[in-house]
Amino acid sequence: MAGRLVGFVLGLRTFSQQGLFVIGGALAGRYGILPVVLTGCALPIGGFGWS
């Protein structure tokens, strides 16, 4: 992989891991913790199944 692509992927991972806490917290406050956690678990499972 090109260095630029590796940097982009690492930046995207960091943003999604740390930067989306605010959105996850807002969604958990609105819909409840359990649906948000289950959705957060289902998304990677769907991604792994799709690839």
N, C-alpha and C positions, 0 to 999 in steps of 0.2 A: 504494500500500500504506500501511496505517496505520503510524505510527512504532513502535508496540508490536510489530507483526508483523516489521518490518525488524530490530528489535533482537533478537527471538527467533531469526530465521534466522541473523543474524550470530553470536549466542552459540552456537547449535547447530553452526555451521560451525567455530568456534574450538574448541569442545569435541571435535568429532569429529576435527579435525586434530591437536590437541595432547594432548588428554586420553586418547585411546585408545592411546597409545604403549605403556602398560603392558600392556594386553590383547593388542595385536599382538605385543609381545615375548614374552609368555607363550605365545601360540599358536605363534609361530615356534620357541620352545624345545621345545614339545611335539611339533609335527608337522613341523618343518623349515621352512626359509625359503621354498623354492620354492612349495609349496602355498599358503602364506599370501599370498605376493606375487601369485600367479595369481588367487587368490580376491579379493584387493584390487583387481585390475584388472578382473575379471569383474563385480563389483558395479556400478560406474558404467556399464559397457557395457550391462548388463541394465537399469539405470535409464533410460538414454538411449533404449534400444530400446522400453521400455515406455511412455514418454511420447510 
